[in-house]
Amino acid sequence: MNASPETTDPLERKAADWVMRHRQGQLSARELEAFQRWQEADPRHAAAAGRADRAWRATAALKRRPGYVKPQRPPRSLWTRGTATSAVGALALGCWMLLAPPFWLQALKSDYHTGFGEVRHITLADGSQVELGSHSILNIAYDDQTRLVNLSQGEAVFTPSPINDQERRPFTVRAPGADITARGTRYLVGIGQEREGWVGVLQHKVEVNLTPAQRDDVAGAALLEQGNSLRFSPKAGLVPLTTHPDELASWQEGRLVFQREALGDAVARINRYRPGLIVVKGDTLRAVPISAVMRLDNLDDAVKRLAQQAHGRILDLPGLTLIY
């Protein structure tokens, strides 16, 4: 049975979103002031924020306890809506604590980073242009031999300044799992999970080289032409994609496009554009292919339509949306 709209208290969800973004270090000075004003506007707001913050800290303390063992799901006969809500809520907070600190710590040390839903235009010292997508981290490592940029999370569109008599250094994007070197003027790089990602060429061509790090990682290289895209993976190698690079870069126009993409992969991309976390339960459901065009300013409704398309159900909780 699908969760009804009354399953989640809007006030509790709002408080959880504020606390999560605050704990992630994603609030600007102006947003911090707005958060403070929101709490001062109504005692119920402050109380809800306090509950969310205590839950966050309790989850962190639990995970630091010696001998902590992940709780097992009780028998189905005992799996009531109340216990499901509590357990999934704990899972959401646990995921926040596991996922947020690495991004927050990397962002503090990065040259450039973006928050949820933020797109940032960057001009590098050599005149190269970068359009840094939502929830992304970029570091610059230029030297005398190469113009190297490290994209450790998220996605970006790169427009390198061309090689000429004054600039002879190649321009390379280093991603977890691959180096992508420009042989032209404009391309997209995105980072997935477990050193996987994708490349799309918008103009001219790029050279993609896998960077094996473990014994069973595969090696491979490809020269990718304009209008083509591929996925790179240390296990599967270089796999051509049917998705056009313009569709991969559609976030620049405020939308996401999915063409016969696995639900799990689609959700991983969506998670970078909204606070909270979407989790798809089960390998079978994660592998269901979906096609959709969704606006970045209306992702909550779009996620519900994705779940329906995959014949899944949806459960909304503060900070977590579960598709099962």
FENNOR-V574572 format. One record per pair of residues at least 4 apart in sequence whose C-alpha atoms are under 7 Angstrom apart, sorted by sequence separation. I is the first residue (numbers start at 0). J is the second residue. D is the distance in whole Angstrom. If there is no record, write none. Layout:
i: {I & I}
j: {J & J}
d: {D & D}
This chain:
i: {2 & 8 & 9 & 10 & 11 & 12 & 13 & 14 & 15 & 16 & 17 & 18 & 19 & 20 & 21 & 26 & 27 & 28 & 29 & 30 & 31 & 32 & 33 & 34 & 35 & 36 & 38 & 41 & 42 & 43 & 44 & 45 & 46 & 47 & 48 & 49 & 50 & 51 & 52 & 53 & 54 & 55 & 56 & 57 & 58 & 59 & 60 & 73 & 74 & 78 & 79 & 80 & 81 & 82 & 83 & 84 & 85 & 86 & 87 & 88 & 89 & 90 & 91 & 92 & 93 & 94 & 95 & 96 & 99 & 100 & 101 & 102 & 103 & 104 & 105 & 113 & 122 & 123 & 131 & 141 & 142 & 162 & 163 & 173 & 174 & 191 & 200 & 212 & 223 & 232 & 242 & 243 & 244 & 245 & 249 & 250 & 260 & 261 & 262 & 263 & 264 & 265 & 266 & 280 & 281 & 282 & 283 & 294 & 297 & 298 & 299 & 300 & 301 & 302 & 303 & 304 & 305 & 306 & 307 & 315 & 316 & 7 & 20 & 21 & 26 & 62 & 73 & 78 & 113 & 122 & 123 & 141 & 162 & 173 & 190 & 191 & 200 & 211 & 231 & 232 & 249 & 250 & 260 & 293 & 306 & 315 & 20 & 38 & 39 & 106 & 113 & 122 & 140 & 141 & 162 & 172 & 173 & 190 & 211 & 231 & 249 & 270 & 279 & 306 & 314 & 315 & 37 & 38 & 121 & 122 & 140 & 171 & 172 & 189 & 190 & 211 & 230 & 231 & 249 & 270 & 306 & 313 & 314 & 121 & 139 & 140 & 171 & 172 & 189 & 210 & 229 & 230 & 293 & 313 & 314 & 120 & 121 & 139 & 171 & 188 & 189 & 209 & 229 & 230 & 247 & 313 & 120 & 138 & 139 & 170 & 171 & 188 & 209 & 229 & 230 & 246 & 312 & 313 & 119 & 120 & 137 & 138 & 159 & 170 & 187 & 188 & 208 & 209 & 228 & 229 & 266 & 311 & 312 & 118 & 119 & 137 & 138 & 187 & 208 & 228 & 311 & 118 & 119 & 137 & 186 & 187 & 207 & 208 & 118 & 136 & 137 & 186 & 207 & 228 & 117 & 118 & 136 & 185 & 186 & 206 & 207 & 228 & 117 & 136 & 185 & 186 & 206 & 217 & 227 & 228 & 242 & 263 & 306 & 17 & 116 & 135 & 136 & 185 & 205 & 206 & 216 & 217 & 219 & 226 & 227 & 115 & 135 & 176 & 184 & 204 & 205 & 216 & 218 & 219 & 226 & 114 & 115 & 134 & 135 & 175 & 176 & 183 & 184 & 204 & 205 & 217 & 289 & 113 & 114 & 133 & 183 & 204 & 289 & 113 & 132 & 182 & 183 & 203 & 204 & 112 & 113 & 132 & 146 & 150 & 182 & 183 & 203 & 211 & 263 & 287 & 112 & 113 & 131 & 132 & 145 & 146 & 147 & 148 & 149 & 150 & 151 & 181 & 182 & 200 & 202 & 262 & 263 & 112 & 131 & 144 & 145 & 146 & 147 & 148 & 149 & 150 & 151 & 181 & 182 & 200 & 201 & 261 & 262 & 111 & 112 & 130 & 131 & 145 & 146 & 147 & 148 & 149 & 159 & 180 & 181 & 200 & 201 & 261 & 262 & 111 & 129 & 130 & 147 & 158 & 159 & 179 & 180 & 200 & 261 & 262 & 109 & 110 & 111 & 129 & 130 & 158 & 179 & 180 & 200 & 261 & 262 & 109 & 110 & 129 & 157 & 158 & 179 & 199 & 200 & 260 & 261 & 109 & 110 & 128 & 129 & 157 & 178 & 179 & 199 & 259 & 260 & 18 & 106 & 128 & 156 & 157 & 177 & 178 & 198 & 199 & 259 & 260 & 127 & 128 & 156 & 177 & 178 & 198 & 258 & 259 & 127 & 155 & 156 & 177 & 178 & 197 & 198 & 257 & 258 & 14 & 15 & 18 & 127 & 155 & 176 & 177 & 197 & 257 & 258 & 14 & 18 & 58 & 126 & 154 & 155 & 176 & 196 & 197 & 257 & 58 & 125 & 154 & 176 & 196 & 256 & 257 & 11 & 15 & 153 & 154 & 195 & 196 & 256 & 14 & 55 & 59 & 153 & 195 & 255 & 256 & 152 & 194 & 254 & 255 & 194 & 254 & 255 & 254 & 255 & 253 & 254 & 253 & 276 & 277 & 278 & 279 & 280 & 201 & 275 & 276 & 277 & 278 & 279 & 280 & 200 & 201 & 275 & 276 & 277 & 278 & 279 & 199 & 176 & 176 & 187 & 23 & 23 & 24 & 23 & 25 & 134 & 133 & 133 & 115 & 116 & 115 & 116 & 115 & 115 & 91 & 88 & 91 & 16 & 16 & 15 & 16 & 15 & 12 & 11 & 12 & 7 & 7 & 7 & 1 & 2 & 1 & 2 & 1}
j: {6 & 12 & 13 & 14 & 15 & 16 & 17 & 18 & 19 & 20 & 21 & 22 & 23 & 24 & 25 & 30 & 31 & 32 & 33 & 34 & 35 & 36 & 37 & 38 & 39 & 40 & 42 & 45 & 46 & 47 & 48 & 49 & 50 & 51 & 52 & 53 & 54 & 55 & 56 & 57 & 58 & 59 & 60 & 61 & 62 & 63 & 64 & 77 & 78 & 82 & 83 & 84 & 85 & 86 & 87 & 88 & 89 & 90 & 91 & 92 & 93 & 94 & 95 & 96 & 97 & 98 & 99 & 100 & 103 & 104 & 105 & 106 & 107 & 108 & 109 & 117 & 126 & 127 & 135 & 145 & 146 & 166 & 167 & 177 & 178 & 195 & 204 & 216 & 227 & 236 & 246 & 247 & 248 & 249 & 253 & 254 & 264 & 265 & 266 & 267 & 268 & 269 & 270 & 284 & 285 & 286 & 287 & 298 & 301 & 302 & 303 & 304 & 305 & 306 & 307 & 308 & 309 & 310 & 311 & 319 & 320 & 12 & 25 & 26 & 31 & 67 & 78 & 83 & 118 & 127 & 128 & 146 & 167 & 178 & 195 & 196 & 205 & 216 & 236 & 237 & 254 & 255 & 265 & 298 & 311 & 320 & 26 & 44 & 45 & 112 & 119 & 128 & 146 & 147 & 168 & 178 & 179 & 196 & 217 & 237 & 255 & 276 & 285 & 312 & 320 & 321 & 44 & 45 & 128 & 129 & 147 & 178 & 179 & 196 & 197 & 218 & 237 & 238 & 256 & 277 & 313 & 320 & 321 & 129 & 147 & 148 & 179 & 180 & 197 & 218 & 237 & 238 & 301 & 321 & 322 & 129 & 130 & 148 & 180 & 197 & 198 & 218 & 238 & 239 & 256 & 322 & 130 & 148 & 149 & 180 & 181 & 198 & 219 & 239 & 240 & 256 & 322 & 323 & 130 & 131 & 148 & 149 & 170 & 181 & 198 & 199 & 219 & 220 & 239 & 240 & 277 & 322 & 323 & 130 & 131 & 149 & 150 & 199 & 220 & 240 & 323 & 131 & 132 & 150 & 199 & 200 & 220 & 221 & 132 & 150 & 151 & 200 & 221 & 242 & 132 & 133 & 151 & 200 & 201 & 221 & 222 & 243 & 133 & 152 & 201 & 202 & 222 & 233 & 243 & 244 & 258 & 279 & 322 & 34 & 133 & 152 & 153 & 202 & 222 & 223 & 233 & 234 & 236 & 243 & 244 & 133 & 153 & 194 & 202 & 222 & 223 & 234 & 236 & 237 & 244 & 133 & 134 & 153 & 154 & 194 & 195 & 202 & 203 & 223 & 224 & 236 & 308 & 133 & 134 & 153 & 203 & 224 & 309 & 134 & 153 & 203 & 204 & 224 & 225 & 134 & 135 & 154 & 168 & 172 & 204 & 205 & 225 & 233 & 285 & 309 & 135 & 136 & 154 & 155 & 168 & 169 & 170 & 171 & 172 & 173 & 174 & 204 & 205 & 223 & 225 & 285 & 286 & 136 & 155 & 168 & 169 & 170 & 171 & 172 & 173 & 174 & 175 & 205 & 206 & 224 & 225 & 285 & 286 & 136 & 137 & 155 & 156 & 170 & 171 & 172 & 173 & 174 & 184 & 205 & 206 & 225 & 226 & 286 & 287 & 137 & 155 & 156 & 173 & 184 & 185 & 205 & 206 & 226 & 287 & 288 & 136 & 137 & 138 & 156 & 157 & 185 & 206 & 207 & 227 & 288 & 289 & 137 & 138 & 157 & 185 & 186 & 207 & 227 & 228 & 288 & 289 & 138 & 139 & 157 & 158 & 186 & 207 & 208 & 228 & 288 & 289 & 48 & 136 & 158 & 186 & 187 & 207 & 208 & 228 & 229 & 289 & 290 & 158 & 159 & 187 & 208 & 209 & 229 & 289 & 290 & 159 & 187 & 188 & 209 & 210 & 229 & 230 & 289 & 290 & 47 & 48 & 51 & 160 & 188 & 209 & 210 & 230 & 290 & 291 & 48 & 52 & 92 & 160 & 188 & 189 & 210 & 230 & 231 & 291 & 93 & 160 & 189 & 211 & 231 & 291 & 292 & 47 & 51 & 189 & 190 & 231 & 232 & 292 & 51 & 92 & 96 & 190 & 232 & 292 & 293 & 190 & 232 & 292 & 293 & 233 & 293 & 294 & 294 & 295 & 294 & 295 & 295 & 318 & 319 & 320 & 321 & 322 & 244 & 318 & 319 & 320 & 321 & 322 & 323 & 244 & 245 & 319 & 320 & 321 & 322 & 323 & 244 & 232 & 233 & 248 & 99 & 100 & 103 & 103 & 114 & 271 & 271 & 272 & 271 & 272 & 272 & 273 & 273 & 274 & 318 & 316 & 319 & 274 & 275 & 317 & 318 & 318 & 317 & 317 & 318 & 315 & 316 & 317 & 312 & 313 & 313 & 314 & 314}
d: {6 & 6 & 6 & 6 & 6 & 6 & 6 & 6 & 6 & 6 & 6 & 6 & 6 & 6 & 6 & 5 & 6 & 6 & 6 & 6 & 6 & 6 & 6 & 6 & 6 & 6 & 7 & 7 & 6 & 6 & 6 & 6 & 6 & 6 & 6 & 6 & 6 & 6 & 6 & 6 & 6 & 6 & 6 & 6 & 6 & 7 & 7 & 6 & 6 & 6 & 6 & 6 & 6 & 6 & 6 & 6 & 6 & 6 & 6 & 6 & 6 & 6 & 6 & 6 & 6 & 6 & 5 & 6 & 6 & 6 & 6 & 6 & 6 & 7 & 6 & 6 & 6 & 5 & 7 & 6 & 6 & 5 & 6 & 6 & 6 & 5 & 6 & 7 & 7 & 5 & 7 & 7 & 6 & 6 & 7 & 5 & 7 & 6 & 6 & 6 & 7 & 6 & 6 & 7 & 6 & 6 & 7 & 6 & 7 & 6 & 7 & 6 & 6 & 6 & 6 & 6 & 6 & 6 & 6 & 6 & 6 & 7 & 5 & 6 & 6 & 6 & 6 & 6 & 7 & 6 & 6 & 4 & 5 & 5 & 6 & 5 & 7 & 5 & 6 & 7 & 6 & 6 & 6 & 7 & 5 & 5 & 6 & 5 & 7 & 6 & 7 & 5 & 7 & 5 & 7 & 6 & 6 & 4 & 6 & 5 & 6 & 6 & 6 & 6 & 6 & 6 & 7 & 4 & 6 & 6 & 5 & 7 & 5 & 5 & 7 & 6 & 6 & 6 & 7 & 6 & 7 & 7 & 5 & 5 & 6 & 6 & 5 & 6 & 5 & 7 & 7 & 5 & 6 & 6 & 7 & 6 & 6 & 5 & 4 & 6 & 7 & 6 & 5 & 6 & 7 & 5 & 5 & 6 & 6 & 6 & 6 & 5 & 5 & 4 & 7 & 6 & 6 & 6 & 6 & 6 & 7 & 5 & 7 & 6 & 6 & 7 & 6 & 6 & 6 & 5 & 7 & 6 & 5 & 7 & 5 & 6 & 7 & 5 & 4 & 5 & 5 & 6 & 7 & 5 & 6 & 6 & 5 & 7 & 5 & 6 & 6 & 4 & 5 & 7 & 7 & 6 & 6 & 7 & 5 & 6 & 6 & 7 & 5 & 5 & 5 & 7 & 5 & 6 & 6 & 6 & 6 & 6 & 6 & 7 & 5 & 5 & 7 & 5 & 6 & 6 & 5 & 6 & 6 & 6 & 6 & 5 & 4 & 5 & 6 & 7 & 5 & 6 & 7 & 7 & 6 & 6 & 5 & 6 & 6 & 5 & 6 & 6 & 6 & 5 & 7 & 6 & 7 & 6 & 5 & 7 & 5 & 4 & 7 & 5 & 7 & 7 & 5 & 6 & 5 & 7 & 5 & 5 & 6 & 7 & 5 & 7 & 5 & 6 & 4 & 6 & 5 & 7 & 6 & 5 & 5 & 6 & 6 & 6 & 6 & 6 & 6 & 7 & 5 & 7 & 5 & 5 & 6 & 4 & 4 & 6 & 5 & 5 & 5 & 5 & 5 & 5 & 6 & 5 & 7 & 6 & 6 & 6 & 6 & 6 & 6 & 5 & 7 & 6 & 6 & 6 & 6 & 6 & 6 & 6 & 6 & 5 & 6 & 5 & 6 & 5 & 7 & 5 & 7 & 5 & 7 & 7 & 5 & 6 & 5 & 6 & 7 & 6 & 6 & 6 & 7 & 4 & 6 & 7 & 6 & 4 & 6 & 6 & 5 & 5 & 6 & 7 & 5 & 6 & 6 & 5 & 6 & 6 & 7 & 6 & 6 & 5 & 6 & 6 & 4 & 5 & 5 & 7 & 6 & 5 & 6 & 6 & 7 & 5 & 5 & 7 & 5 & 7 & 6 & 6 & 4 & 5 & 6 & 6 & 7 & 5 & 4 & 6 & 7 & 4 & 7 & 6 & 6 & 7 & 5 & 6 & 7 & 7 & 5 & 6 & 6 & 5 & 4 & 5 & 7 & 5 & 6 & 7 & 6 & 6 & 7 & 5 & 6 & 6 & 5 & 6 & 7 & 4 & 7 & 5 & 6 & 6 & 6 & 5 & 6 & 6 & 6 & 7 & 5 & 7 & 6 & 6 & 5 & 5 & 6 & 7 & 6 & 6 & 7 & 5 & 7 & 5 & 6 & 4 & 7 & 6 & 5 & 5 & 6 & 6 & 6 & 6 & 6 & 6 & 4 & 5 & 5 & 5 & 5 & 5 & 6 & 7 & 6 & 6 & 6 & 6 & 6 & 5 & 7 & 6 & 7 & 5 & 7 & 6 & 6 & 6 & 6 & 6 & 6 & 6 & 5 & 5 & 6 & 6 & 6 & 6 & 7 & 5 & 7 & 7 & 6 & 6 & 6 & 4 & 7 & 7 & 7 & 6 & 7 & 6 & 7 & 6 & 5 & 7}
